[in-house]
Amino acid sequence: MSRKYKHILFLTGAGISAESGLSTFRSENGLWNNHRVEDVATIDAYLRNPDYVHQFYNDMRPELLKAVPNPAHLAITELQNNHPAQIDVVTQNVDTLHEKAGNKNIYHIHGQINQIVCMNCGYVFETWSDINSEDKCEKCGITGMLKPNIVFFGENLLYMNKVDALLKSCDLFVSVGTSGVVYPAAGFVQIAKMFGADTIELNMEKTSNNLLFDRHIYGPAGTTLPALVKELLENK
């Protein structure tokens, strides 16, 4: 790898958190922690039965709170601390393992498990505590309008204007542990490539985006990403 990169952009998915024990929330049969996605991850489900939806995320928070970063997350911190390039992280994960690992410039496009948003005034705050439909927004004072700051199906992803700018300015795009089938994130590599970036995919197996990447590295992220970071630091 002879190119001297000035802007490295990571896109991370569930695969980067697998070795931290968080790989099974969404299963192949469409269930999320043994719940139908339609019952816990749509705005209609929230409006129909907010306390049921709140309880689902209340139950999930303790497991994500105790999860610890693995070598893949820590490798990004090492790269950010020792490489002169601008390095950003766009993640599809709602966990906070990037933060726990010390990563910087993180954009949670699907939201965060430890954030709550008021649907009345838009106020966002962080908490690991339980939330229910009786809770009041501390900013506007309205009761029953607090929602997990998770992007439900049918809602717009977060930070998309910023992400679009990052995709157009990066000269290295690295996808880690994401399937490449869920849009718009599956199209990020195409945008980066169109604007001249080198593209690398780290995954356990080939994805449907296989042909859009210049290079493929297969194996667990906790092994492959530290190796790639070592290579990038040797050629900085």
N, C-alpha and C positions, 0 to 999 in steps of 0.2 A: 504494500500500500504506500505509494510514493507521493500521493497528493497531500498537500498541507491544508488541512481543513480549518476554516474560519468560523463555521457555524454548523454544529452537529445537533440534529433533532431526533429525539427518541419518541417512538410511539409504543406504549406498553399496554398489554392486555393481560388476561387471567393467567397466562403461562408464566409471567414473571413472579407471580405470587404463589405459584403452585408449591414451591419448596418451603413456603412458610405455612402450608396447610390450608390454603384458601382456594383450592382448585375445584371444589365440588359444589359451589353455591348454585351454579346453573348446569343442569345435567343434560345429557343428549336427548332425553325424552321431553325436554321443555320445562321441567319442573325446577323451581328455585327453592332450595332448602325444603323440598317436599311439598311445596305449594304451587298451584297453578299460577303462571306468570300473570294471567288475566285477572287474578284475584288480589294480587299484591303489587303489581308494577304498571298499572294503568291509572290515568286520572279518573276514569269512570269508577274503578274499584274504590279509589280513595273517597270520592264523593258519595258513593253508595254506602260504604261502611268504613269510615275513617279510623275507628278504633281497632278494627281488624288489621288494617294496613299498618297503623302505628305499632301494634303489638308485634307484627312480623319484623319490623326494623328494630324495635326495642330488644327483641330476642337476639338479633344478629349483632348488635353493637358490642356486647361483652366479648364475643369471640374475636371480632376484628380489633378490639382494644388490646387484647392480650397477645395478638400475633406479633411476631418479631421479623424484621427484615432479614433476607437471606443474602448470600454473596452477590447476587445479581443487582439488587438495590444498592448495596454498598459499593459495587464497582462503578456505578454512575457517579456517586459521591467522589470516589477517587479520581475519576476523569475530570469532574468539575473543579476539583481542587488543584489539579496538576497539569491541565491542558489549557493553552492560551485561547482556545476557541470559545465562542458563545455556545453554551450547551443548555438546551431546553428539553423538558419532558412533558409530553402530552399523554395522559393516561386515560384508559377506558375503565380503570378500576376505581371502585368507591372506597376501598381501604385507604389507610394513611401510611402504608409501608414506605413509600417514597419519602414522606416527611420524617418518619422515624429514622430512616437511614441517613438523613442529612442532605438529601437532594434539594436543589434550589430550582427556581423557575419552573414550577409544576402547574399544569393546567388540567384539572379534573373535568373532562368534557361530559361525563355521566353523573357528576355530582360527588358528594362525599357523605359517608355514613354518619359522620359526626357533625353534620350541619343541618339546621332547620331553617326553612324559609316561610315567611308569612305571606299567604296568598292575598292578603288585603293590601299591605303596604310594600311588600318586597324585601323587607328586612331579613337579613341572613345572620344567624349566630351559630356558634359552635357549642356542642354539648355531647357528652357521652351518657347522659341521663335519659330515663324514659320520658316520652312525650305522649299525651293523649288529647282527645278532642275537648277536654275541659280547660286546657292550658290557654293562657292569655299571652298575646304578643307583648313583649316588654317595651316596644316602641310605640305602636298605635293603640294598644290596650284592648283590641278586639279578641274575643274568645272564639275558639273553634276554627281558626284559619291557619294554624301551623301545619306544615307538611314537611316530611323528610326532604332534604334538598338533594333528591335523587331524580335524575331525568327519567320520567316514566315514558313508556311507549306512546308515541304521538306527540311528545313535547320536543322542543328544539334543544339541541345540544348546547352546552355552555362554551363560552370563549371562542366561538367559531370565527369571528373577525380576526382575532389575534392569531388563531391557529392558521388561518389562510395566509396571513402575512409571514408566519414562521415557515410554512411550507414553501413559499416562493423565495425566501431568502437563504434557506439552508443549503449547504453544499454536500452534506452527508445526511441521509435519512436512514435511521435504523429502526426496524420494526421488531419488537421482542414479545413473543408469546401471544400473538393475536391471530385469529383464524383467517382474517381477510375476507369474510363473507358478510359482515354487517356494515351497511353504508350509513353515513358517509365516510366513516373512518377507513373502510376498505379502499376508498378512492384516494386516500392521502398520498400513497406512494406514486400514483400517476401524476398528481400535481407537482410533487417534489421533482420527479424525473423530468417532467416537461420544462421545469425551470432550471435544469442543469445539474441536479444533485446526483451523486452516487447513491445507490440504494442497496441496503443489506438486510436480509431477513434472518432472524434467529427464531427457530421453532423446533418442536419435536418431530415434525414431519412436513411434507410438502403442503402448501396451501393453494387455494384457487388463484391467488395472486402471484403464483410462482414465476411466471414469465416476465413480470414487471420489475423483478429485482435483479441487480447485477451479480449478486453473490448470495449464496444460501449457506447457513451454518446450522446443522441439525444437532439436537441434544438438549438437555435441561439447561435453562437459562442460568442457573447458579454456577454452571461450569463454562458455558460458551461465552457469556457476556464478560466475565473477568478476563478470559483469554483475548477477546476482541479489544477490551480496554487496554490491556498490556500492549497489544500491537499498535494501537493508536498512540499511546504514550511514547513508544519507541520511535514513532515516526512524526512526532509533533514539530 
